[in-house]
Amino acid sequence: MARTPVYIICSPRPFVGKTLIARLLAEFLALQRGDVVAFDVNLKEPSLLDYLPRLTETASVDDTFGKMALMDRLILDDGIAKVVDLGFHAFDEFFKMSEEIGYLKEAARRQVAPQILFVADTDRGSLRGYDMLQAQIPPRALVTVANDYALRGEMPAVFARGRVLPIDALPTFLKTYIDRLNFSFTGYLRTEKDSSTELHQWIRKNYFSFRDLELVRQR
């Protein structure tokens, strides 16, 4: 039986490219599956809601109502892929809640397959956050995102012990280009006829990486 995928992109640190990765993944899933719902748990703008307003809903873990409203959606086996852009301010509270309610066990019982995509940084806070996740997330469900834009080639060895998803850094002028609110990764692939451009290759490489994540999740 196919399981409903839930991808939680997270980091206890700001400015590590988390929302960029959530955008990429949400667009890939929309292309692959035809339907996806994203949840924006952020304080700072621009956020996922600004980039993908048709796919994204706001969510909160600041109070009991917000927590339960979000978890009700993330536990639902409806066949629709979910992407959560979890702001750094909500990192501790979300995973504390997840552990308390036994989210992963309940998800497995309901045929929901969560994947935690932890965006690495060299900061001590990132290392502590990763240690916390290792204590509660099965290795199969925990993926380290090695975003070279944030790491600059200096990923601590501890992150390499598990599954790693590399994201190459783009030149500054291309980073500025994709940061426009009306930019679409899938739209670029469809309209740019020259498939040899650096941006075209970058998007395709990341989409292939996400495809591999999906294949592992389905096993």
Salt bridges, closest charged atoms under 4 A:
GLU57 OE1 - ARG73 NH1 2.88
ASP78 OD1 - LYS82 NZ 2.77
ASP85 OD1 - LYS18 NZ 2.52
GLU93 OE2 - LYS67 NZ 2.46
GLU106 OE2 - ARG109 NH2 2.62
GLU106 OE2 - ARG110 NE 2.64
ASP121 OD2 - ARG13 NE 3.53
ASP123 OD2 - ARG13 NE 3.73
ASP168 OD2 - LYS205 NZ 2.71
ASP179 OD2 - LYS175 NZ 2.92
ASP212 OD1 - ARG211 NH2 3.67
GLU214 OE1 - ARG33 NH1 3.30
GLU214 OE2 - ARG217 NE 2.86
